[in-house]
Amino acid sequence: MGTPAPLGLQGAYTRGHRSTYDELRTRLLDVAGRLLDTAGPESLTVRRIAAEAGCTTQVIYTMFGSNEGLAEALYLEGFERFRRRLEAVPDRGDPLEHLIALGPAYREAALSEPGYYSLMFERAIPGFTPSERARTLARAALNIVDRVIADCISAGYLVPTQPRRIADAVWAAAQGALSLERAGHLQDGTTYDTITTAAIRSFLTDPDCTAVR
């Protein structure tokens, strides 16, 4: 019997293997995301993604299980990208100012990657329905909004209630304005700003608060 490899070497091998897997997975999602943005959902065939990524179709099936698995991975990747954009918004030291600043960042995320947006919110891939687990993870990706709202409640800016209740109201307002803008019914983000600000204002403890204009 050979001498077992030191734990450190085993760990290094495991990390290296995992790193290679993660890099390939990221590359495949990047390819699929680019196709989604530039060529539409009909381009998301396993054969085309494999050809663009320079791998075999079997690699994609092994990694994602099926077309449905690939679609769900893209769905979650879209929400992860939204999360990163929202997390990148600088903390201004005042929770209400921070909450207001998240609105434009959310709109920018939606308009800058329309393929992901259409998959996340407009059922762009026919027949694809995200699992309950995916929906839960997707909503969790936007938890920064809940956290900032909770800070606003603690600071006395917003009425005491469940942060999720306020977050969902603001989210619904944002999605409505975005849908109209993406369909060409609104020319710019003015209505988006107005309606999201109005949603926040409806929960203010002081309606005359000058931080929300």
MIROTI-446450 format. One line per field, with one value per atom (N, C-alpha, C): residue number from 1; residue in one letter; atom name; z, x, y. Coordinates in steps of 0.02 Angstrom, whole numbers. Atoms other than C-alpha are relative to their C-alpha. Example, Ala and Ser with C-alpha at 12.3 -4.5 7.8 and 13.67 -1.06 7.14 Angstrom:
num: (1:1:1:2:2:2) $
residu: (A:A:A:S:S:S) $
atome: (N:CA:C:N:CA:C) $
Z: (0:390:0:-3:357:37) $
X: (45:615:45:-42:684:-39) $
Y: (-59:-225:60:-59:-53:55) $
//
This chain:
num: (1:1:1:2:2:2:3:3:3:4:4:4:5:5:5:6:6:6:7:7:7:8:8:8:9:9:9:10:10:10:11:11:11:12:12:12:13:13:13:14:14:14:15:15:15:16:16:16:17:17:17:18:18:18:19:19:19:20:20:20:21:21:21:22:22:22:23:23:23:24:24:24:25:25:25:26:26:26:27:27:27:28:28:28:29:29:29:30:30:30:31:31:31:32:32:32:33:33:33:34:34:34:35:35:35:36:36:36:37:37:37:38:38:38:39:39:39:40:40:40:41:41:41:42:42:42:43:43:43:44:44:44:45:45:45:46:46:46:47:47:47:48:48:48:49:49:49:50:50:50:51:51:51:52:52:52:53:53:53:54:54:54:55:55:55:56:56:56:57:57:57:58:58:58:59:59:59:60:60:60:61:61:61:62:62:62:63:63:63:64:64:64:65:65:65:66:66:66:67:67:67:68:68:68:69:69:69:70:70:70:71:71:71:72:72:72:73:73:73:74:74:74:75:75:75:76:76:76:77:77:77:78:78:78:79:79:79:80:80:80:81:81:81:82:82:82:83:83:83:84:84:84:85:85:85:86:86:86:87:87:87:88:88:88:89:89:89:90:90:90:91:91:91:92:92:92:93:93:93:94:94:94:95:95:95:96:96:96:97:97:97:98:98:98:99:99:99:100:100:100:101:101:101:102:102:102:103:103:103:104:104:104:105:105:105:106:106:106:107:107:107:108:108:108:109:109:109:110:110:110:111:111:111:112:112:112:113:113:113:114:114:114:115:115:115:116:116:116:117:117:117:118:118:118:119:119:119:120:120:120:121:121:121:122:122:122:123:123:123:124:124:124:125:125:125:126:126:126:127:127:127:128:128:128:129:129:129:130:130:130:131:131:131:132:132:132:133:133:133:134:134:134:135:135:135:136:136:136:137:137:137:138:138:138:139:139:139:140:140:140:141:141:141:142:142:142:143:143:143:144:144:144:145:145:145:146:146:146:147:147:147:148:148:148:149:149:149:150:150:150:151:151:151:152:152:152:153:153:153:154:154:154:155:155:155:156:156:156:157:157:157:158:158:158:159:159:159:160:160:160:161:161:161:162:162:162:163:163:163:164:164:164:165:165:165:166:166:166:167:167:167:168:168:168:169:169:169:170:170:170:171:171:171:172:172:172:173:173:173:174:174:174:175:175:175:176:176:176:177:177:177:178:178:178:179:179:179:180:180:180:181:181:181:182:182:182:183:183:183:184:184:184:185:185:185:186:186:186:187:187:187:188:188:188:189:189:189:190:190:190:191:191:191:192:192:192:193:193:193:194:194:194:195:195:195:196:196:196:197:197:197:198:198:198:199:199:199:200:200:200:201:201:201:202:202:202:203:203:203:204:204:204:205:205:205:206:206:206:207:207:207:208:208:208:209:209:209:210:210:210:211:211:211:212:212:212:213:213:213) $
residu: (M:M:M:G:G:G:T:T:T:P:P:P:A:A:A:P:P:P:L:L:L:G:G:G:L:L:L:Q:Q:Q:G:G:G:A:A:A:Y:Y:Y:T:T:T:R:R:R:G:G:G:H:H:H:R:R:R:S:S:S:T:T:T:Y:Y:Y:D:D:D:E:E:E:L:L:L:R:R:R:T:T:T:R:R:R:L:L:L:L:L:L:D:D:D:V:V:V:A:A:A:G:G:G:R:R:R:L:L:L:L:L:L:D:D:D:T:T:T:A:A:A:G:G:G:P:P:P:E:E:E:S:S:S:L:L:L:T:T:T:V:V:V:R:R:R:R:R:R:I:I:I:A:A:A:A:A:A:E:E:E:A:A:A:G:G:G:C:C:C:T:T:T:T:T:T:Q:Q:Q:V:V:V:I:I:I:Y:Y:Y:T:T:T:M:M:M:F:F:F:G:G:G:S:S:S:N:N:N:E:E:E:G:G:G:L:L:L:A:A:A:E:E:E:A:A:A:L:L:L:Y:Y:Y:L:L:L:E:E:E:G:G:G:F:F:F:E:E:E:R:R:R:F:F:F:R:R:R:R:R:R:R:R:R:L:L:L:E:E:E:A:A:A:V:V:V:P:P:P:D:D:D:R:R:R:G:G:G:D:D:D:P:P:P:L:L:L:E:E:E:H:H:H:L:L:L:I:I:I:A:A:A:L:L:L:G:G:G:P:P:P:A:A:A:Y:Y:Y:R:R:R:E:E:E:A:A:A:A:A:A:L:L:L:S:S:S:E:E:E:P:P:P:G:G:G:Y:Y:Y:Y:Y:Y:S:S:S:L:L:L:M:M:M:F:F:F:E:E:E:R:R:R:A:A:A:I:I:I:P:P:P:G:G:G:F:F:F:T:T:T:P:P:P:S:S:S:E:E:E:R:R:R:A:A:A:R:R:R:T:T:T:L:L:L:A:A:A:R:R:R:A:A:A:A:A:A:L:L:L:N:N:N:I:I:I:V:V:V:D:D:D:R:R:R:V:V:V:I:I:I:A:A:A:D:D:D:C:C:C:I:I:I:S:S:S:A:A:A:G:G:G:Y:Y:Y:L:L:L:V:V:V:P:P:P:T:T:T:Q:Q:Q:P:P:P:R:R:R:R:R:R:I:I:I:A:A:A:D:D:D:A:A:A:V:V:V:W:W:W:A:A:A:A:A:A:A:A:A:Q:Q:Q:G:G:G:A:A:A:L:L:L:S:S:S:L:L:L:E:E:E:R:R:R:A:A:A:G:G:G:H:H:H:L:L:L:Q:Q:Q:D:D:D:G:G:G:T:T:T:T:T:T:Y:Y:Y:D:D:D:T:T:T:I:I:I:T:T:T:T:T:T:A:A:A:A:A:A:I:I:I:R:R:R:S:S:S:F:F:F:L:L:L:T:T:T:D:D:D:P:P:P:D:D:D:C:C:C:T:T:T:A:A:A:V:V:V:R:R:R) $
atome: (N:CA:C:N:CA:C:N:CA:C:N:CA:C:N:CA:C:N:CA:C:N:CA:C:N:CA:C:N:CA:C:N:CA:C:N:CA:C:N:CA:C:N:CA:C:N:CA:C:N:CA:C:N:CA:C:N:CA:C:N:CA:C:N:CA:C:N:CA:C:N:CA:C:N:CA:C:N:CA:C:N:CA:C:N:CA:C:N:CA:C:N:CA:C:N:CA:C:N:CA:C:N:CA:C:N:CA:C:N:CA:C:N:CA:C:N:CA:C:N:CA:C:N:CA:C:N:CA:C:N:CA:C:N:CA:C:N:CA:C:N:CA:C:N:CA:C:N:CA:C:N:CA:C:N:CA:C:N:CA:C:N:CA:C:N:CA:C:N:CA:C:N:CA:C:N:CA:C:N:CA:C:N:CA:C:N:CA:C:N:CA:C:N:CA:C:N:CA:C:N:CA:C:N:CA:C:N:CA:C:N:CA:C:N:CA:C:N:CA:C:N:CA:C:N:CA:C:N:CA:C:N:CA:C:N:CA:C:N:CA:C:N:CA:C:N:CA:C:N:CA:C:N:CA:C:N:CA:C:N:CA:C:N:CA:C:N:CA:C:N:CA:C:N:CA:C:N:CA:C:N:CA:C:N:CA:C:N:CA:C:N:CA:C:N:CA:C:N:CA:C:N:CA:C:N:CA:C:N:CA:C:N:CA:C:N:CA:C:N:CA:C:N:CA:C:N:CA:C:N:CA:C:N:CA:C:N:CA:C:N:CA:C:N:CA:C:N:CA:C:N:CA:C:N:CA:C:N:CA:C:N:CA:C:N:CA:C:N:CA:C:N:CA:C:N:CA:C:N:CA:C:N:CA:C:N:CA:C:N:CA:C:N:CA:C:N:CA:C:N:CA:C:N:CA:C:N:CA:C:N:CA:C:N:CA:C:N:CA:C:N:CA:C:N:CA:C:N:CA:C:N:CA:C:N:CA:C:N:CA:C:N:CA:C:N:CA:C:N:CA:C:N:CA:C:N:CA:C:N:CA:C:N:CA:C:N:CA:C:N:CA:C:N:CA:C:N:CA:C:N:CA:C:N:CA:C:N:CA:C:N:CA:C:N:CA:C:N:CA:C:N:CA:C:N:CA:C:N:CA:C:N:CA:C:N:CA:C:N:CA:C:N:CA:C:N:CA:C:N:CA:C:N:CA:C:N:CA:C:N:CA:C:N:CA:C:N:CA:C:N:CA:C:N:CA:C:N:CA:C:N:CA:C:N:CA:C:N:CA:C:N:CA:C:N:CA:C:N:CA:C:N:CA:C:N:CA:C:N:CA:C:N:CA:C:N:CA:C:N:CA:C:N:CA:C:N:CA:C:N:CA:C:N:CA:C:N:CA:C:N:CA:C:N:CA:C:N:CA:C:N:CA:C:N:CA:C:N:CA:C:N:CA:C:N:CA:C:N:CA:C:N:CA:C:N:CA:C:N:CA:C:N:CA:C:N:CA:C:N:CA:C:N:CA:C:N:CA:C:N:CA:C:N:CA:C:N:CA:C:N:CA:C:N:CA:C:N:CA:C:N:CA:C:N:CA:C:N:CA:C:N:CA:C:N:CA:C:N:CA:C:N:CA:C:N:CA:C:N:CA:C:N:CA:C:N:CA:C:N:CA:C:N:CA:C) $
Z: (0:0:0:4:-48:57:-53:72:-22:19:73:-13:14:-3:59:-54:125:-12:6:162:-40:36:95:-75:72:-76:-25:19:-79:-5:1:-36:-61:58:-172:-64:59:-300:-5:0:-248:-20:18:-258:-74:70:-428:-45:39:-495:2:-7:-426:-39:36:-499:-75:71:-672:-18:10:-657:0:-5:-602:-61:58:-744:-62:59:-874:5:-9:-800:-14:12:-801:-75:72:-982:-39:34:-1036:11:-14:-949:-36:37:-1027:-73:70:-1200:-9:5:-1171:12:-13:-1098:-59:59:-1249:-57:52:-1368:16:-20:-1269:-16:12:-1284:-74:69:-1466:-51:49:-1551:24:-25:-1440:29:-34:-1343:-46:47:-1499:-15:13:-1511:55:-57:-1345:-9:8:-1412:28:-29:-1329:-52:54:-1496:-15:16:-1531:57:-58:-1355:3:-1:-1363:-54:55:-1531:16:-17:-1469:56:-58:-1308:-14:15:-1393:43:-39:-1296:-31:26:-1324:31:-28:-1299:65:-60:-1170:62:-57:-1060:27:-22:-1056:35:-32:-1017:68:-64:-881:52:-47:-803:20:-14:-817:-2:-1:-843:-58:54:-978:-23:22:-1075:56:-56:-927:54:-50:-810:-20:26:-921:6:-4:-928:73:-70:-739:25:-19:-719:-27:28:-835:39:-40:-737:65:-63:-575:-12:17:-659:-10:10:-711:66:-65:-531:37:-31:-472:-28:30:-595:27:-31:-528:71:-69:-351:2:1:-394:-14:16:-470:59:-57:-319:58:-54:-197:-13:18:-292:12:-14:-252:67:-61:-124:56:-59:51:15:-8:72:72:-71:261:26:-19:261:-35:31:232:-51:48:143:-66:60:22:-37:29:-6:-37:31:-43:-66:61:-170:-54:49:-254:-31:27:-279:-61:55:-399:-68:64:-543:-16:11:-519:-25:21:-539:-73:70:-699:-47:42:-769:-11:6:-734:-50:44:-824:-73:69:-979:-31:28:-997:-23:20:-1011:-13:15:-1095:-7:6:-1130:67:-67:-947:28:-26:-903:-29:31:-1028:25:-28:-960:71:-70:-779:10:-14:-798:-57:56:-969:-34:27:-995:-71:67:-1143:-30:26:-1158:5:-1:-1208:38:-38:-1088:63:-60:-956:58:-62:-781:56:-53:-640:58:-57:-495:61:-61:-323:33:-28:-264:-36:39:-406:15:-17:-367:68:-67:-185:-2:6:-229:-38:39:-356:44:-45:-229:52:-50:-103:-27:31:-228:7:-6:-203:73:-71:-13:23:-20:-9:7:-5:-40:67:-65:111:57:-55:218:6:-3:170:25:-25:199:75:-72:370:37:-30:407:1:4:351:54:-52:469:68:-64:613:11:-5:575:6:-7:582:-64:64:398:-26:28:352:55:-50:442:22:-24:551:-33:33:447:-23:27:366:-59:56:253:-67:63:121:-30:25:108:-38:34:62:-63:57:-50:-59:54:-149:-34:29:-174:-46:41:-239:-61:54:-345:-53:47:-423:-40:34:-464:-52:46:-542:-61:55:-646:-50:44:-714:-46:40:-771:-50:45:-844:-59:54:-944:-53:47:-1022:-39:33:-1058:-52:45:-1138:-61:55:-1246:-43:40:-1311:17:-18:-1222:41:-37:-1115:-32:35:-1188:42:-43:-1037:69:-67:-852:46:-43:-790:37:-32:-758:50:-47:-679:65:-61:-556:39:-33:-520:37:-29:-487:57:-54:-382:61:-56:-278:34:-28:-255:44:-40:-194:67:-63:-64:43:-37:-15:36:-31:23:67:-64:169:47:-43:241:63:-61:420:-2:7:372:-74:71:204:-27:23:198:-1:0:205:-66:60:83:-35:31:50:-59:55:-65:-37:38:-200:-57) $
X: (43:0:44:-40:70:-14:8:93:-51:50:-59:32:-25:-29:-15:13:-13:-66:65:-178:5:-8:-109:-1:-1:-77:-69:68:-249:-44:40:-325:15:-20:-225:-29:28:-281:-75:72:-463:-15:12:-451:14:-16:-368:-54:53:-501:-63:59:-639:8:-13:-557:-10:9:-552:-74:72:-735:-35:32:-786:16:-19:-688:-38:37:-770:-73:71:-942:-12:6:-915:5:-9:-855:-63:60:-1007:-58:54:-1126:12:-16:-1035:-19:17:-1054:-76:73:-1237:-32:27:-1269:10:-14:-1187:-48:46:-1292:-71:66:-1448:-10:3:-1409:1:-12:-1355:-42:36:-1451:-68:66:-1602:-2:5:-1664:1:-1:-1681:70:-70:-1491:28:-27:-1473:-9:-2:-1448:66:-60:-1323:55:-49:-1237:35:-30:-1212:44:-39:-1153:66:-61:-1029:49:-43:-963:32:-27:-943:51:-44:-859:60:-55:-746:2:2:-805:-52:48:-913:-69:67:-1100:-5:3:-1070:22:-23:-976:-58:56:-1129:-53:50:-1247:25:-28:-1129:-4:-3:-1118:-70:66:-1300:-57:51:-1396:-46:49:-1514:-6:14:-1573:-33:35:-1685:50:-51:-1535:43:-39:-1438:-40:43:-1585:-4:5:-1600:66:-65:-1413:6:-1:-1430:-47:48:-1582:33:-33:-1482:60:-56:-1331:-24:28:-1441:-12:12:-1494:65:-65:-1315:32:-27:-1264:-36:37:-1402:26:-24:-1341:66:-65:-1164:-6:10:-1223:-29:30:-1329:49:-50:-1192:55:-52:-1074:-20:22:-1180:31:-34:-1078:-50:39:-1149:11:-7:-1184:-3:2:-1193:-70:70:-1380:-41:35:-1493:-52:50:-1629:32:-36:-1505:26:-24:-1433:-57:58:-1606:-19:17:-1642:51:-53:-1474:-4:6:-1515:-46:48:-1657:33:-34:-1549:46:-45:-1427:-40:43:-1569:-21:20:-1629:59:-59:-1453:15:-12:-1432:-49:52:-1595:12:-7:-1558:66:-66:-1375:7:-2:-1407:-71:71:-1577:-15:12:-1554:-14:12:-1538:-66:62:-1680:-60:57:-1796:-9:4:-1753:-27:19:-1777:-73:65:-1939:-52:47:-2017:-7:7:-2010:26:-30:-1893:11:-12:-1859:-66:65:-2021:5:3:-2067:42:-42:-1940:-37:28:-2009:50:-49:-1884:-30:23:-1896:-11:11:-1953:66:-66:-1773:33:-30:-1715:-34:36:-1851:22:-21:-1799:70:-68:-1615:0:4:-1661:-22:24:-1758:52:-52:-1618:56:-53:-1498:-14:18:-1593:-10:10:-1586:32:-30:-1478:-54:54:-1638:-36:32:-1720:42:-44:-1567:1:-1:-1562:-67:66:-1749:-5:1:-1728:39:-38:-1596:-41:42:-1717:-55:51:-1850:31:-34:-1726:17:-18:-1676:-62:62:-1859:-25:22:-1874:-64:57:-1999:-42:46:-2151:22:-20:-2120:-44:34:-2167:53:-48:-2086:37:-38:-1944:-20:18:-1997:-63:62:-2168:15:-19:-2090:41:-43:-1960:-41:41:-2092:-41:38:-2194:44:-47:-2042:21:-19:-1991:-55:56:-2164:-5:1:-2160:56:-57:-1987:-12:11:-2036:-52:51:-2191:28:-30:-2095:51:-50:-1955:-33:35:-2077:-25:24:-2153:58:-57:-1983:30:-28:-1918:-45:47:-2074:-4:-1:-2040:-53:53:-2184:25:-30:-2069:68:-60:-1926:64:-59:-1812:-19:12:-1799:-38:35:-1900:-59:58:-2058:22:-27:-1956:19:-21:-1880:-60:59:-2048:-40:43:-2141:35:-36:-2005:6:-3:-1986:-68:67:-2175:-13:10:-2174:36:-36:-2041:-36:32:-2131:-63:62:-2291:12:-16:-2200:38:-37:-2116:-39:32:-2151:-12:8:-2130:-9:13:-2213:37:-35:-2118:76:-72:-1948:31:-31:-1836:48:-46:-1724:-31:36:-1858:-38:31:-1904:-43) $
Y: (-60:0:62:-60:169:47:-50:311:51:-50:426:67:-67:597:45:-47:736:36:-32:820:65:-62:982:-10:13:906:-20:20:826:62:-61:993:43:-39:1079:-30:33:950:14:-12:970:71:-70:1159:12:-8:1148:-28:32:1030:44:-42:1141:65:-62:1296:-9:14:1216:-7:9:1165:68:-66:1341:44:-40:1421:-21:25:1309:19:-17:1337:74:-71:1525:15:-11:1518:-20:23:1418:48:-48:1539:66:-61:1687:-7:12:1610:0:4:1570:69:-67:1743:46:-42:1827:-18:22:1722:25:-23:1766:74:-72:1952:17:-20:1954:-38:41:1814:-25:19:1785:-70:65:1633:-60:57:1526:-23:20:1524:-45:38:1433:-75:72:1259:-26:29:1144:-5:6:1115:66:-65:1300:26:-22:1340:-38:40:1197:23:-22:1256:67:-66:1436:-4:6:1379:-45:45:1251:-62:61:1100:-47:48:947:12:-6:941:-40:41:805:38:-41:929:42:-42:1042:-42:43:898:-25:23:836:56:-56:1009:25:-30:1066:-50:53:903:0:-3:965:73:-68:1117:40:-32:1155:21:-16:1148:59:-56:1267:65:-59:1388:24:-20:1385:31:-29:1417:72:-68:1569:46:-39:1628:23:-18:1624:45:-44:1703:71:-67:1849:35:-31:1880:13:-12:1862:64:-61:1998:61:-55:2109:12:-8:2075:37:-33:2127:74:-71:2290:38:-34:2332:4:-1:2284:52:-47:2400:73:-68:2553:23:-22:2653:15:-17:2666:74:-72:2851:23:-18:2844:11:-10:2878:-54:56:2727:20:-21:2824:22:-19:2901:-62:63:2727:-35:33:2657:34:-37:2793:-13:12:2763:-69:68:2578:-2:-1:2624:7:-6:2689:-58:57:2545:-60:56:2419:10:-14:2505:-11:8:2509:-74:72:2323:-31:28:2285:18:-24:2390:-19:14:2345:-73:70:2157:-25:15:2139:-74:71:1954:-32:26:1911:25:-28:2028:-37:34:1946:-71:67:1775:1:-4:1829:20:-30:1924:-6:1:1894:-68:68:1705:-5:-3:1726:-69:68:1539:-39:35:1451:-66:62:1312:-2:0:1360:33:-26:1383:-14:12:1409:-39:39:1289:46:-39:1347:18:-13:1331:59:-54:1445:66:-61:1572:27:-20:1574:31:-26:1598:66:-62:1732:58:-54:1833:17:-11:1811:43:-40:1891:75:-70:2054:21:-13:2047:65:-64:2203:53:-49:2302:-8:13:2219:27:-22:2257:76:-73:2441:27:-20:2456:-11:13:2377:55:-55:2510:64:-60:2645:-2:8:2575:14:-10:2571:74:-71:2751:45:-39:2805:31:-29:2850:-33:38:2714:-30:26:2647:-70:66:2494:-55:56:2342:-49:47:2192:32:-30:2255:-29:32:2130:31:-31:2213:64:-61:2379:-15:18:2299:-26:27:2205:55:-55:2365:41:-38:2459:-40:45:2310:-2:3:2299:65:-64:2485:4:-2:2469:-44:47:2318:26:-28:2403:53:-53:2556:-28:30:2450:-35:35:2344:49:-51:2500:32:-30:2575:-48:50:2414:-10:9:2405:63:-61:2582:50:-46:2667:60:-55:2775:16:-20:2874:0:-3:2883:-25:26:2844:46:-49:2992:-32:32:2892:-53:50:2752:33:-35:2875:25:-27:2954:-53:51:2793:-38:34:2710:45:-48:2868:4:-3:2874:-61:61:2694:5:-10:2736:52:-54:2897:-25:24:2800:-35:33:2715:46:-46:2870:17:-23:2916:75:-73:3099:15:-12:3139:60:-61:3304:-9:14:3220:24:-29:3315:-47:47:3165:-36:32:3093:53:-55:3217:-27) $
//
